[in-house]
Amino acid sequence: MKIDYADIVLLNAELKRRDTRYHVSYKDENTVCIEPPGECCLTDDRKVNAMKCIEEYYRQKNIKVHFSEDGLYFTC
């Protein structure tokens, strides 16, 4: 499924609001890159919270999210 640019913008705003320190950007029109924070802020809790934020955002749109094994990318 194609990822809308507006979704990237809204997700970044929500990730910031939740203080995850993560950021998302396009890899291509169907895949989004999940950019982790710097090493000083990189924790398992922040990663889990960022992934939950992404899942919750798309769940509201009735869309299933699929994360890569390393957790650095997702598709819908």
C-alpha positions, 0 to 999 in steps of 0.5 A: 500500500502506498504511504501518504506524505501527510501520514509521515508528517502526522506520525512525526508530530505524534512521535515528537508529542510522545517524546520517543525521539524517533523520526520517520521518513520515506524509503520509497512510496511503500516503505517508511524508514524508522530513524532511531535517536542518537545512541545516548537516547536509544532505549528499548522503551523508546523503541517500543513506544515508537512502534506502538505509536505507529501501530495505533496511528494506522489502527485508527485508519483500519490499516495493519502495519508490518515491521521489518525484522530489525524494526527499522522499516515498516509497510502497510 
